[in-house]
Amino acid sequence: MRNGLLTVTALVAALAAAGLQAKGTINPDRGSVSVTTISGTPLIINVGADQAFQVYNTEISAGTLGQIYPQGATLADMGWFIDTGGALTAPAFGDHPSGTATSSIGTFSTYAYRSVSAVGGNGSAATPFSVTVTGETAQFDVSQVVSYVNGDNFFRKSFTLTNTTGGTVGARVFLGSDIYLANSDDGTPYREPNSGSPGGRTCAGVTPEYTILHIPQGSVAPSGFSADGYDSIWTQIGAAALNNTVNPAACTDNGAALQWDINVPAGASVTLQAATSFGAIPTIIGGSQNAVPAPAIGTWGLAALALALLALAGVALTRRS
């Protein structure tokens, strides 16, 4: 059942040496990956059957410039990764028609038996645009639901792993990308302080300021992060451990990633959730949506509070006398 896994070694760098482009991008030499496009505003999201993405922002170059490197690619260097005991599963970057700059990941396998659905929903908050992606690894059935509410500058991803083995499987899961900030491949590594979201923002002096962030969501908290040079991000994922560091470089070719450490019992599932934003810090970070509301106090609660305050005042007066 699992013999459809395709093993690739660092995107066959030796075979592609003659095709190296700027930034070490390796030209593809294999087939293509099926893509479904969510045509929203401002975000246009290309979802690959291999758990990869490309995202356009209609507010940047009229939506013609990808916000993930390679910026001209239909599918780019962003996606979900699963490491189980040193065996890494990753998107089929070598099958993307415009190449990739992920050679530092090292050896990995691609998702088997993969598929991507048509777009569902109407883009409203009640019924967002949605696309479902499925695939398999040696230990998991994988299903991702990508959703987007038209008008938002972020989209959401819900990534579910179902254990198909007879025992508990421990895994490290990563969401990583080589970000392309507005119209530049250079940016300042950044971690948003309220949410801990890693990403990047435009270099000093560039206006308006523009950010790209991977934002943790849901009940399963991430265990690691990195905002670093793009090549370091791929090296860290290849080594199955993010460095929990924000690179202090003022302006560099950067990327970002989140890490989750999970244990999935036999036959059980774990769902990881994240959002990715483009532009201003989105409303799902900070502000009223993340604030912890004060508990409501009714009439009886107010009366009890008043009596308690009077009692405390009485104690204080007794101690002074």
ABEGO torsion letter per residue (X at the ends): XAAABBBBBGGGAAAAAAABBBGGBBBBABBBBBBBBBBBOABBBBBBAAGBBBBBBAABGGGABBABOBAABABBBBEBBBBBGGBBBBBBAAABAAEBAAAAAEBBBBBBGBBBBBBBEAGBAABBBBBBBBBBBAABBBBBBBBBBBGBABBBBBBBBBBABABBBBBBBBBBBBBBBGABABBBBBBBAAAGBBEBBBBBGBOBBBBBBBBBBEABBBABBBBBBAAAAAAAAAAGBBAGBBBABABBBBBBBBBBBBBBBBGBBBBBBBBBBBEBBBAABEEAAABBBBBBBBAAAAAAAAAAAAAAAAAAAAAAX
